[in-house]
Amino acid sequence: MNLGIVGALVLLLIWAIAALVVEGPGWVHLLLTVGVSLLIYSIVIRSSTRDRSIREPGGRDKPS
């Protein structure tokens, strides 16, 4: 897990506590938006860097 995924999970945990347990104000739902966006972004960046490390320069795949 990278720092982005951990940060997103922390934001989602804070949102869940504030929205569902404490019934926080409306701006608390921004934590949900930011948390989900950060989680998706971190997963996409993580998988795209993994794909780049597998491929050769020039766009061709390495022979098996």
mmCIF file as Biopython writes it, N, C-alpha, C and O atoms, coordinates in Angstrom:
data_model
#
loop_
_atom_site.group_PDB
_atom_site.id
_atom_site.type_symbol
_atom_site.label_atom_id
_atom_site.label_alt_id
_atom_site.label_comp_id
_atom_site.label_asym_id
_atom_site.label_entity_id
_atom_site.label_seq_id
_atom_site.pdbx_PDB_ins_code
_atom_site.Cartn_x
_atom_site.Cartn_y
_atom_site.Cartn_z
_atom_site.occupancy
_atom_site.B_iso_or_equiv
_atom_site.auth_seq_id
_atom_site.auth_asym_id
_atom_site.pdbx_PDB_model_num
ATOM 1   N N  . MET A ? 1  ? 0.844   -1.186  0.000   1.0 0.0 1  A 1 
ATOM 2   C CA . MET A ? 1  ? 0.000   0.000   0.000   1.0 0.0 1  A 1 
ATOM 3   C C  . MET A ? 1  ? 0.879   1.235   0.000   1.0 0.0 1  A 1 
ATOM 4   O O  . MET A ? 1  ? 1.870   1.314   0.726   1.0 0.0 1  A 1 
ATOM 5   N N  . ASN A ? 2  ? 0.504   2.188   -0.818  1.0 0.0 2  A 1 
ATOM 6   C CA . ASN A ? 2  ? 1.268   3.423   -0.818  1.0 0.0 2  A 1 
ATOM 7   C C  . ASN A ? 2  ? 0.573   4.462   0.058   1.0 0.0 2  A 1 
ATOM 8   O O  . ASN A ? 2  ? -0.509  4.216   0.591   1.0 0.0 2  A 1 
ATOM 9   N N  . LEU A ? 3  ? 1.202   5.612   0.198   1.0 0.0 3  A 1 
ATOM 10  C CA . LEU A ? 3  ? 0.719   6.647   1.098   1.0 0.0 3  A 1 
ATOM 11  C C  . LEU A ? 3  ? -0.633  7.201   0.652   1.0 0.0 3  A 1 
ATOM 12  O O  . LEU A ? 3  ? -1.451  7.562   1.498   1.0 0.0 3  A 1 
ATOM 13  N N  . GLY A ? 4  ? -0.887  7.275   -0.647  1.0 0.0 4  A 1 
ATOM 14  C CA . GLY A ? 4  ? -2.167  7.776   -1.137  1.0 0.0 4  A 1 
ATOM 15  C C  . GLY A ? 4  ? -3.337  6.900   -0.735  1.0 0.0 4  A 1 
ATOM 16  O O  . GLY A ? 4  ? -4.394  7.401   -0.351  1.0 0.0 4  A 1 
ATOM 17  N N  . ILE A ? 5  ? -3.148  5.595   -0.821  1.0 0.0 5  A 1 
ATOM 18  C CA . ILE A ? 5  ? -4.218  4.664   -0.450  1.0 0.0 5  A 1 
ATOM 19  C C  . ILE A ? 5  ? -4.480  4.726   1.055   1.0 0.0 5  A 1 
ATOM 20  O O  . ILE A ? 5  ? -5.633  4.715   1.486   1.0 0.0 5  A 1 
ATOM 21  N N  . VAL A ? 6  ? -3.426  4.791   1.841   1.0 0.0 6  A 1 
ATOM 22  C CA . VAL A ? 6  ? -3.583  4.885   3.290   1.0 0.0 6  A 1 
ATOM 23  C C  . VAL A ? 6  ? -4.279  6.193   3.661   1.0 0.0 6  A 1 
ATOM 24  O O  . VAL A ? 6  ? -5.170  6.204   4.511   1.0 0.0 6  A 1 
ATOM 25  N N  . GLY A ? 7  ? -3.875  7.293   3.026   1.0 0.0 7  A 1 
ATOM 26  C CA . GLY A ? 7  ? -4.516  8.575   3.287   1.0 0.0 7  A 1 
ATOM 27  C C  . GLY A ? 7  ? -5.990  8.568   2.924   1.0 0.0 7  A 1 
ATOM 28  O O  . GLY A ? 7  ? -6.815  9.127   3.646   1.0 0.0 7  A 1 
ATOM 29  N N  . ALA A ? 8  ? -6.322  7.938   1.806   1.0 0.0 8  A 1 
ATOM 30  C CA . ALA A ? 8  ? -7.723  7.850   1.390   1.0 0.0 8  A 1 
ATOM 31  C C  . ALA A ? 8  ? -8.540  7.036   2.385   1.0 0.0 8  A 1 
ATOM 32  O O  . ALA A ? 8  ? -9.667  7.409   2.712   1.0 0.0 8  A 1 
ATOM 33  N N  . LEU A ? 9  ? -7.990  5.944   2.863   1.0 0.0 9  A 1 
ATOM 34  C CA . LEU A ? 9  ? -8.713  5.130   3.835   1.0 0.0 9  A 1 
ATOM 35  C C  . LEU A ? 9  ? -8.910  5.869   5.152   1.0 0.0 9  A 1 
ATOM 36  O O  . LEU A ? 9  ? -9.943  5.713   5.803   1.0 0.0 9  A 1 
ATOM 37  N N  . VAL A ? 10 ? -7.928  6.668   5.547   1.0 0.0 10 A 1 
ATOM 38  C CA . VAL A ? 10 ? -8.064  7.474   6.767   1.0 0.0 10 A 1 
ATOM 39  C C  . VAL A ? 10 ? -9.172  8.516   6.591   1.0 0.0 10 A 1 
ATOM 40  O O  . VAL A ? 10 ? -9.988  8.711   7.493   1.0 0.0 10 A 1 
ATOM 41  N N  . LEU A ? 11 ? -9.204  9.185   5.432   1.0 0.0 11 A 1 
ATOM 42  C CA . LEU A ? 11 ? -10.265 10.162  5.173   1.0 0.0 11 A 1 
ATOM 43  C C  . LEU A ? 11 ? -11.642 9.506   5.188   1.0 0.0 11 A 1 
ATOM 44  O O  . LEU A ? 11 ? -12.595 10.070  5.726   1.0 0.0 11 A 1 
ATOM 45  N N  . LEU A ? 12 ? -11.748 8.321   4.602   1.0 0.0 12 A 1 
ATOM 46  C CA . LEU A ? 12 ? -13.032 7.627   4.589   1.0 0.0 12 A 1 
ATOM 47  C C  . LEU A ? 12 ? -13.448 7.181   5.986   1.0 0.0 12 A 1 
ATOM 48  O O  . LEU A ? 12 ? -14.638 7.177   6.303   1.0 0.0 12 A 1 
ATOM 49  N N  . LEU A ? 13 ? -12.496 6.811   6.814   1.0 0.0 13 A 1 
ATOM 50  C CA . LEU A ? 13 ? -12.801 6.437   8.195   1.0 0.0 13 A 1 
ATOM 51  C C  . LEU A ? 13 ? -13.280 7.652   8.990   1.0 0.0 13 A 1 
ATOM 52  O O  . LEU A ? 13 ? -14.244 7.561   9.750   1.0 0.0 13 A 1 
ATOM 53  N N  . ILE A ? 14 ? -12.606 8.787   8.812   1.0 0.0 14 A 1 
ATOM 54  C CA . ILE A ? 14 ? -13.032 10.016  9.494   1.0 0.0 14 A 1 
ATOM 55  C C  . ILE A ? 14 ? -14.424 10.420  9.027   1.0 0.0 14 A 1 
ATOM 56  O O  . ILE A ? 14 ? -15.257 10.833  9.834   1.0 0.0 14 A 1 
ATOM 57  N N  . TRP A ? 15 ? -14.681 10.300  7.715   1.0 0.0 15 A 1 
ATOM 58  C CA . TRP A ? 15 ? -16.009 10.629  7.195   1.0 0.0 15 A 1 
ATOM 59  C C  . TRP A ? 15 ? -17.069 9.725   7.804   1.0 0.0 15 A 1 
ATOM 60  O O  . TRP A ? 15 ? -18.130 10.197  8.211   1.0 0.0 15 A 1 
ATOM 61  N N  . ALA A ? 16 ? -16.788 8.425   7.870   1.0 0.0 16 A 1 
ATOM 62  C CA . ALA A ? 16 ? -17.767 7.479   8.396   1.0 0.0 16 A 1 
ATOM 63  C C  . ALA A ? 16 ? -18.111 7.799   9.845   1.0 0.0 16 A 1 
ATOM 64  O O  . ALA A ? 16 ? -19.278 7.749   10.232  1.0 0.0 16 A 1 
ATOM 65  N N  . ILE A ? 17 ? -17.115 8.122   10.638  1.0 0.0 17 A 1 
ATOM 66  C CA . ILE A ? 17 ? -17.367 8.460   12.040  1.0 0.0 17 A 1 
ATOM 67  C C  . ILE A ? 17 ? -18.152 9.761   12.147  1.0 0.0 17 A 1 
ATOM 68  O O  . ILE A ? 17 ? -19.124 9.846   12.897  1.0 0.0 17 A 1 
ATOM 69  N N  . ALA A ? 18 ? -17.724 10.785  11.387  1.0 0.0 18 A 1 
ATOM 70  C CA . ALA A ? 18 ? -18.365 12.096  11.484  1.0 0.0 18 A 1 
ATOM 71  C C  . ALA A ? 18 ? -19.787 12.088  10.924  1.0 0.0 18 A 1 
ATOM 72  O O  . ALA A ? 18 ? -20.664 12.751  11.478  1.0 0.0 18 A 1 
ATOM 73  N N  . ALA A ? 19 ? -20.029 11.365  9.858   1.0 0.0 19 A 1 
ATOM 74  C CA . ALA A ? 19 ? -21.339 11.401  9.210   1.0 0.0 19 A 1 
ATOM 75  C C  . ALA A ? 19 ? -22.336 10.429  9.831   1.0 0.0 19 A 1 
ATOM 76  O O  . ALA A ? 19 ? -23.518 10.746  9.965   1.0 0.0 19 A 1 
ATOM 77  N N  . LEU A ? 20 ? -21.863 9.260   10.203  1.0 0.0 20 A 1 
ATOM 78  C CA . LEU A ? 20 ? -22.794 8.230   10.644  1.0 0.0 20 A 1 
ATOM 79  C C  . LEU A ? 20 ? -22.964 8.160   12.154  1.0 0.0 20 A 1 
ATOM 80  O O  . LEU A ? 20 ? -24.040 7.807   12.636  1.0 0.0 20 A 1 
ATOM 81  N N  . VAL A ? 21 ? -21.924 8.489   12.906  1.0 0.0 21 A 1 
ATOM 82  C CA . VAL A ? 21 ? -21.994 8.372   14.357  1.0 0.0 21 A 1 
ATOM 83  C C  . VAL A ? 21 ? -22.328 9.713   15.001  1.0 0.0 21 A 1 
ATOM 84  O O  . VAL A ? 21 ? -23.221 9.796   15.844  1.0 0.0 21 A 1 
ATOM 85  N N  . VAL A ? 22 ? -21.611 10.759  14.602  1.0 0.0 22 A 1 
ATOM 86  C CA . VAL A ? 22 ? -21.739 12.059  15.244  1.0 0.0 22 A 1 
ATOM 87  C C  . VAL A ? 22 ? -22.755 12.948  14.540  1.0 0.0 22 A 1 
ATOM 88  O O  . VAL A ? 22 ? -23.205 13.944  15.106  1.0 0.0 22 A 1 
ATOM 89  N N  . GLU A ? 23 ? -23.122 12.594  13.298  1.0 0.0 23 A 1 
ATOM 90  C CA . GLU A ? 23 ? -24.005 13.406  12.469  1.0 0.0 23 A 1 
ATOM 91  C C  . GLU A ? 23 ? -23.439 14.819  12.316  1.0 0.0 23 A 1 
ATOM 92  O O  . GLU A ? 23 ? -24.061 15.801  12.723  1.0 0.0 23 A 1 
ATOM 93  N N  . GLY A ? 24 ? -22.260 14.898  11.729  1.0 0.0 24 A 1 
ATOM 94  C CA . GLY A ? 24 ? -21.557 16.158  11.527  1.0 0.0 24 A 1 
ATOM 95  C C  . GLY A ? 24 ? -22.243 17.049  10.503  1.0 0.0 24 A 1 
ATOM 96  O O  . GLY A ? 24 ? -23.222 16.641  9.878   1.0 0.0 24 A 1 
ATOM 97  N N  . PRO A ? 25 ? -21.732 18.269  10.328  1.0 0.0 25 A 1 
ATOM 98  C CA . PRO A ? 25 ? -22.318 19.214  9.371   1.0 0.0 25 A 1 
ATOM 99  C C  . PRO A ? 25 ? -22.116 18.753  7.926   1.0 0.0 25 A 1 
ATOM 100 O O  . PRO A ? 25 ? -21.423 17.770  7.669   1.0 0.0 25 A 1 
ATOM 101 N N  . GLY A ? 26 ? -22.725 19.470  7.000   1.0 0.0 26 A 1 
ATOM 102 C CA . GLY A ? 26 ? -22.718 19.079  5.594   1.0 0.0 26 A 1 
ATOM 103 C C  . GLY A ? 26 ? -21.354 19.057  4.951   1.0 0.0 26 A 1 
ATOM 104 O O  . GLY A ? 26 ? -21.127 18.263  4.039   1.0 0.0 26 A 1 
ATOM 105 N N  . TRP A ? 27 ? -20.424 19.911  5.397   1.0 0.0 27 A 1 
ATOM 106 C CA . TRP A ? 27 ? -19.105 19.955  4.774   1.0 0.0 27 A 1 
ATOM 107 C C  . TRP A ? 27 ? -18.314 18.678  5.033   1.0 0.0 27 A 1 
ATOM 108 O O  . TRP A ? 27 ? -17.315 18.423  4.361   1.0 0.0 27 A 1 
ATOM 109 N N  . VAL A ? 28 ? -18.744 17.881  5.989   1.0 0.0 28 A 1 
ATOM 110 C CA . VAL A ? 28 ? -18.052 16.620  6.284   1.0 0.0 28 A 1 
ATOM 111 C C  . VAL A ? 28 ? -18.101 15.690  5.075   1.0 0.0 28 A 1 
ATOM 112 O O  . VAL A ? 28 ? -17.219 14.850  4.901   1.0 0.0 28 A 1 
ATOM 113 N N  . HIS A ? 29 ? -19.133 15.839  4.235   1.0 0.0 29 A 1 
ATOM 114 C CA . HIS A ? 29 ? -19.258 14.965  3.069   1.0 0.0 29 A 1 
ATOM 115 C C  . HIS A ? 29 ? -18.191 15.257  2.017   1.0 0.0 29 A 1 
ATOM 116 O O  . HIS A ? 29 ? -17.992 14.457  1.104   1.0 0.0 29 A 1 
ATOM 117 N N  . LEU A ? 30 ? -17.510 16.383  2.133   1.0 0.0 30 A 1 
ATOM 118 C CA . LEU A ? 30 ? -16.357 16.623  1.261   1.0 0.0 30 A 1 
ATOM 119 C C  . LEU A ? 30 ? -15.247 15.609  1.530   1.0 0.0 30 A 1 
ATOM 120 O O  . LEU A ? 30 ? -14.479 15.270  0.630   1.0 0.0 30 A 1 
ATOM 121 N N  . LEU A ? 31 ? -15.164 15.129  2.767   1.0 0.0 31 A 1 
ATOM 122 C CA . LEU A ? 31 ? -14.174 14.090  3.079   1.0 0.0 31 A 1 
ATOM 123 C C  . LEU A ? 31 ? -14.449 12.824  2.276   1.0 0.0 31 A 1 
ATOM 124 O O  . LEU A ? 31 ? -13.515 12.143  1.853   1.0 0.0 31 A 1 
ATOM 125 N N  . LEU A ? 32 ? -15.712 12.507  2.067   1.0 0.0 32 A 1 
ATOM 126 C CA . LEU A ? 32 ? -16.067 11.346  1.247   1.0 0.0 32 A 1 
ATOM 127 C C  . LEU A ? 32 ? -15.624 11.551  -0.188  1.0 0.0 32 A 1 
ATOM 128 O O  . LEU A ? 32 ? -15.042 10.655  -0.799  1.0 0.0 32 A 1 
ATOM 129 N N  . THR A ? 33 ? -15.901 12.734  -0.729  1.0 0.0 33 A 1 
ATOM 130 C CA . THR A ? 33 ? -15.527 13.033  -2.110  1.0 0.0 33 A 1 
ATOM 131 C C  . THR A ? 33 ? -14.016 12.990  -2.293  1.0 0.0 33 A 1 
ATOM 132 O O  . THR A ? 33 ? -13.519 12.374  -3.236  1.0 0.0 33 A 1 
ATOM 133 N N  . VAL A ? 34 ? -13.290 13.639  -1.400  1.0 0.0 34 A 1 
ATOM 134 C CA . VAL A ? 34 ? -11.826 13.675  -1.497  1.0 0.0 34 A 1 
ATOM 135 C C  . VAL A ? 34 ? -11.238 12.283  -1.261  1.0 0.0 34 A 1 
ATOM 136 O O  . VAL A ? 34 ? -10.301 11.884  -1.951  1.0 0.0 34 A 1 
ATOM 137 N N  . GLY A ? 35 ? -11.774 11.553  -0.307  1.0 0.0 35 A 1 
ATOM 138 C CA . GLY A ? 35 ? -11.265 10.215  -0.002  1.0 0.0 35 A 1 
ATOM 139 C C  . GLY A ? 35 ? -11.427 9.244   -1.159  1.0 0.0 35 A 1 
ATOM 140 O O  . GLY A ? 35 ? -10.495 8.514   -1.494  1.0 0.0 35 A 1 
ATOM 141 N N  . VAL A ? 36 ? -12.601 9.232   -1.768  1.0 0.0 36 A 1 
ATOM 142 C CA . VAL A ? 36 ? -12.846 8.329   -2.903  1.0 0.0 36 A 1 
ATOM 143 C C  . VAL A ? 36 ? -11.996 8.749   -4.103  1.0 0.0 36 A 1 
ATOM 144 O O  . VAL A ? 36 ? -11.430 7.900   -4.792  1.0 0.0 36 A 1 
ATOM 145 N N  . SER A ? 37 ? -11.907 10.064  -4.354  1.0 0.0 37 A 1 
ATOM 146 C CA . SER A ? 37 ? -11.088 10.545  -5.476  1.0 0.0 37 A 1 
ATOM 147 C C  . SER A ? 37 ? -9.620  10.176  -5.287  1.0 0.0 37 A 1 
ATOM 148 O O  . SER A ? 37 ? -8.966  9.721   -6.225  1.0 0.0 37 A 1 
ATOM 149 N N  . LEU A ? 38 ? -9.108  10.368  -4.088  1.0 0.0 38 A 1 
ATOM 150 C CA . LEU A ? 38 ? -7.710  10.029  -3.800  1.0 0.0 38 A 1 
ATOM 151 C C  . LEU A ? 38 ? -7.467  8.532   -3.924  1.0 0.0 38 A 1 
ATOM 152 O O  . LEU A ? 38 ? -6.418  8.112   -4.412  1.0 0.0 38 A 1 
ATOM 153 N N  . LEU A ? 39 ? -8.418  7.735   -3.491  1.0 0.0 39 A 1 
ATOM 154 C CA . LEU A ? 39 ? -8.282  6.285   -3.595  1.0 0.0 39 A 1 
ATOM 155 C C  . LEU A ? 39 ? -8.226  5.837   -5.058  1.0 0.0 39 A 1 
ATOM 156 O O  . LEU A ? 39 ? -7.367  5.038   -5.431  1.0 0.0 39 A 1 
ATOM 157 N N  . ILE A ? 40 ? -9.136  6.346   -5.879  1.0 0.0 40 A 1 
ATOM 158 C CA . ILE A ? 40 ? -9.143  5.992   -7.296  1.0 0.0 40 A 1 
ATOM 159 C C  . ILE A ? 40 ? -7.865  6.467   -7.973  1.0 0.0 40 A 1 
ATOM 160 O O  . ILE A ? 40 ? -7.253  5.717   -8.733  1.0 0.0 40 A 1 
ATOM 161 N N  . TYR A ? 41 ? -7.456  7.703   -7.706  1.0 0.0 41 A 1 
ATOM 162 C CA . TYR A ? 41 ? -6.236  8.255   -8.298  1.0 0.0 41 A 1 
ATOM 163 C C  . TYR A ? 41 ? -5.009  7.421   -7.915  1.0 0.0 41 A 1 
ATOM 164 O O  . TYR A ? 41 ? -4.170  7.125   -8.764  1.0 0.0 41 A 1 
ATOM 165 N N  . SER A ? 42 ? -4.908  7.047   -6.647  1.0 0.0 42 A 1 
ATOM 166 C CA . SER A ? 42 ? -3.750  6.268   -6.185  1.0 0.0 42 A 1 
ATOM 167 C C  . SER A ? 42 ? -3.700  4.888   -6.838  1.0 0.0 42 A 1 
ATOM 168 O O  . SER A ? 42 ? -2.624  4.406   -7.191  1.0 0.0 42 A 1 
ATOM 169 N N  . ILE A ? 43 ? -4.844  4.263   -6.999  1.0 0.0 43 A 1 
ATOM 170 C CA . ILE A ? 43 ? -4.876  2.940   -7.634  1.0 0.0 43 A 1 
ATOM 171 C C  . ILE A ? 43 ? -4.502  3.045   -9.104  1.0 0.0 43 A 1 
ATOM 172 O O  . ILE A ? 43 ? -3.752  2.208   -9.606  1.0 0.0 43 A 1 
ATOM 173 N N  . VAL A ? 44 ? -5.010  4.060   -9.809  1.0 0.0 44 A 1 
ATOM 174 C CA . VAL A ? 44 ? -4.695  4.223   -11.226 1.0 0.0 44 A 1 
ATOM 175 C C  . VAL A ? 44 ? -3.219  4.526   -11.424 1.0 0.0 44 A 1 
ATOM 176 O O  . VAL A ? 44 ? -2.588  3.952   -12.311 1.0 0.0 44 A 1 
ATOM 177 N N  . ILE A ? 45 ? -2.660  5.412   -10.618 1.0 0.0 45 A 1 
ATOM 178 C CA . ILE A ? 45 ? -1.232  5.751   -10.735 1.0 0.0 45 A 1 
ATOM 179 C C  . ILE A ? 45 ? -0.369  4.538   -10.416 1.0 0.0 45 A 1 
ATOM 180 O O  . ILE A ? 45 ? 0.640   4.295   -11.078 1.0 0.0 45 A 1 
ATOM 181 N N  . ARG A ? 46 ? -0.766  3.780   -9.403  1.0 0.0 46 A 1 
ATOM 182 C CA . ARG A ? 46 ? 0.010   2.597   -9.018  1.0 0.0 46 A 1 
ATOM 183 C C  . ARG A ? 46 ? 0.037   1.559   -10.140 1.0 0.0 46 A 1 
ATOM 184 O O  . ARG A ? 46 ? 1.081   0.973   -10.427 1.0 0.0 46 A 1 
ATOM 185 N N  . SER A ? 47 ? -1.115  1.336   -10.772 1.0 0.0 47 A 1 
ATOM 186 C CA . SER A ? 47 ? -1.159  0.324   -11.837 1.0 0.0 47 A 1 
ATOM 187 C C  . SER A ? 47 ? -0.487  0.823   -13.111 1.0 0.0 47 A 1 
ATOM 188 O O  . SER A ? 47 ? 0.082   0.019   -13.850 1.0 0.0 47 A 1 
ATOM 189 N N  . SER A ? 48 ? -0.534  2.127   -13.392 1.0 0.0 48 A 1 
ATOM 190 C CA . SER A ? 48 ? 0.108   2.622   -14.609 1.0 0.0 48 A 1 
ATOM 191 C C  . SER A ? 48 ? 1.629   2.615   -14.479 1.0 0.0 48 A 1 
ATOM 192 O O  . SER A ? 48 ? 2.319   2.402   -15.476 1.0 0.0 48 A 1 
ATOM 193 N N  . THR A ? 49 ? 2.170   2.841   -13.289 1.0 0.0 49 A 1 
ATOM 194 C CA . THR A ? 49 ? 3.625   2.765   -13.122 1.0 0.0 49 A 1 
ATOM 195 C C  . THR A ? 49 ? 4.095   1.316   -13.187 1.0 0.0 49 A 1 
ATOM 196 O O  . THR A ? 49 ? 5.211   1.045   -13.631 1.0 0.0 49 A 1 
ATOM 197 N N  . ARG A ? 50 ? 3.264   0.399   -12.753 1.0 0.0 50 A 1 
ATOM 198 C CA . ARG A ? 50 ? 3.614   -1.020  -12.839 1.0 0.0 50 A 1 
ATOM 199 C C  . ARG A ? 50 ? 3.635   -1.458  -14.301 1.0 0.0 50 A 1 
ATOM 200 O O  . ARG A ? 50 ? 4.511   -2.230  -14.691 1.0 0.0 50 A 1 
ATOM 201 N N  . ASP A ? 51 ? 2.693   -0.985  -15.117 1.0 0.0 51 A 1 
ATOM 202 C CA . ASP A ? 51 ? 2.660   -1.324  -16.538 1.0 0.0 51 A 1 
ATOM 203 C C  . ASP A ? 51 ? 3.886   -0.773  -17.248 1.0 0.0 51 A 1 
ATOM 204 O O  . ASP A ? 51 ? 4.444   -1.441  -18.119 1.0 0.0 51 A 1 
ATOM 205 N N  . ARG A ? 52 ? 4.311   0.426   -16.896 1.0 0.0 52 A 1 
ATOM 206 C CA . ARG A ? 52 ? 5.466   1.027   -17.551 1.0 0.0 52 A 1 
ATOM 207 C C  . ARG A ? 52 ? 6.760   0.273   -17.243 1.0 0.0 52 A 1 
ATOM 208 O O  . ARG A ? 52 ? 7.653   0.203   -18.087 1.0 0.0 52 A 1 
ATOM 209 N N  . SER A ? 53 ? 6.861   -0.289  -16.039 1.0 0.0 53 A 1 
ATOM 210 C CA . SER A ? 53 ? 8.082   -1.003  -15.692 1.0 0.0 53 A 1 
ATOM 211 C C  . SER A ? 53 ? 8.178   -2.346  -16.411 1.0 0.0 53 A 1 
ATOM 212 O O  . SER A ? 53 ? 9.273   -2.894  -16.538 1.0 0.0 53 A 1 
ATOM 213 N N  . ILE A ? 54 ? 7.066   -2.880  -16.877 1.0 0.0 54 A 1 
ATOM 214 C CA . ILE A ? 54 ? 7.062   -4.160  -17.587 1.0 0.0 54 A 1 
ATOM 215 C C  . ILE A ? 54 ? 7.456   -3.973  -19.051 1.0 0.0 54 A 1 
ATOM 216 O O  . ILE A ? 54 ? 8.067   -4.862  -19.642 1.0 0.0 54 A 1 
ATOM 217 N N  . ARG A ? 55 ? 7.120   -2.850  -19.630 1.0 0.0 55 A 1 
ATOM 218 C CA . ARG A ? 55 ? 7.358   -2.620  -21.057 1.0 0.0 55 A 1 
ATOM 219 C C  . ARG A ? 55 ? 8.757   -2.093  -21.336 1.0 0.0 55 A 1 
ATOM 220 O O  . ARG A ? 55 ? 9.374   -1.428  -20.504 1.0 0.0 55 A 1 
ATOM 221 N N  . GLU A ? 56 ? 9.233   -2.409  -22.527 1.0 0.0 56 A 1 
ATOM 222 C CA . GLU A ? 56 ? 10.522  -1.883  -22.983 1.0 0.0 56 A 1 
ATOM 223 C C  . GLU A ? 56 ? 10.337  -0.444  -23.456 1.0 0.0 56 A 1 
ATOM 224 O O  . GLU A ? 56 ? 9.220   -0.045  -23.783 1.0 0.0 56 A 1 
ATOM 225 N N  . PRO A ? 57 ? 11.401  0.330   -23.496 1.0 0.0 57 A 1 
ATOM 226 C CA . PRO A ? 57 ? 11.317  1.646   -24.131 1.0 0.0 57 A 1 
ATOM 227 C C  . PRO A ? 57 ? 10.950  1.473   -25.598 1.0 0.0 57 A 1 
ATOM 228 O O  . PRO A ? 57 ? 11.467  0.578   -26.267 1.0 0.0 57 A 1 
ATOM 229 N N  . GLY A ? 58 ? 10.077  2.309   -26.092 1.0 0.0 58 A 1 
ATOM 230 C CA . GLY A ? 58 ? 9.617   2.195   -27.462 1.0 0.0 58 A 1 
ATOM 231 C C  . GLY A ? 58 ? 8.234   1.592   -27.566 1.0 0.0 58 A 1 
ATOM 232 O O  . GLY A ? 58 ? 7.682   1.504   -28.663 1.0 0.0 58 A 1 
ATOM 233 N N  . GLY A ? 59 ? 7.654   1.171   -26.437 1.0 0.0 59 A 1 
ATOM 234 C CA . GLY A ? 59 ? 6.279   0.699   -26.426 1.0 0.0 59 A 1 
ATOM 235 C C  . GLY A ? 59 ? 6.090   -0.776  -26.685 1.0 0.0 59 A 1 
ATOM 236 O O  . GLY A ? 59 ? 4.953   -1.249  -26.672 1.0 0.0 59 A 1 
ATOM 237 N N  . ARG A ? 60 ? 7.152   -1.526  -26.919 1.0 0.0 60 A 1 
ATOM 238 C CA . ARG A ? 60 ? 7.003   -2.974  -27.172 1.0 0.0 60 A 1 
ATOM 239 C C  . ARG A ? 60 ? 7.107   -3.732  -25.865 1.0 0.0 60 A 1 
ATOM 240 O O  . ARG A ? 60 ? 7.849   -3.348  -24.960 1.0 0.0 60 A 1 
ATOM 241 N N  . ASP A ? 61 ? 6.351   -4.812  -25.782 1.0 0.0 61 A 1 
ATOM 242 C CA . ASP A ? 61 ? 6.420   -5.666  -24.599 1.0 0.0 61 A 1 
ATOM 243 C C  . ASP A ? 61 ? 7.692   -6.501  -24.633 1.0 0.0 61 A 1 
ATOM 244 O O  . ASP A ? 61 ? 8.238   -6.805  -25.693 1.0 0.0 61 A 1 
ATOM 245 N N  . LYS A ? 62 ? 8.144   -6.863  -23.431 1.0 0.0 62 A 1 
ATOM 246 C CA . LYS A ? 62 ? 9.312   -7.731  -23.345 1.0 0.0 62 A 1 
ATOM 247 C C  . LYS A ? 62 ? 8.931   -9.149  -23.784 1.0 0.0 62 A 1 
ATOM 248 O O  . LYS A ? 62 ? 7.841   -9.622  -23.461 1.0 0.0 62 A 1 
ATOM 249 N N  . PRO A ? 63 ? 9.799   -9.815  -24.501 1.0 0.0 63 A 1 
ATOM 250 C CA . PRO A ? 63 ? 9.485   -11.203 -24.883 1.0 0.0 63 A 1 
ATOM 251 C C  . PRO A ? 63 ? 9.484   -12.122 -23.667 1.0 0.0 63 A 1 
ATOM 252 O O  . PRO A ? 63 ? 10.262  -11.936 -22.731 1.0 0.0 63 A 1 
ATOM 253 N N  . SER A ? 64 ? 8.620   -13.091 -23.693 1.0 0.0 64 A 1 
ATOM 254 C CA . SER A ? 64 ? 8.510   -14.012 -22.543 1.0 0.0 64 A 1 
ATOM 255 C C  . SER A ? 64 ? 9.547   -15.091 -22.625 1.0 0.0 64 A 1 
ATOM 256 O O  . SER A ? 64 ? 9.609   -15.954 -21.750 1.0 0.0 64 A 1 
#
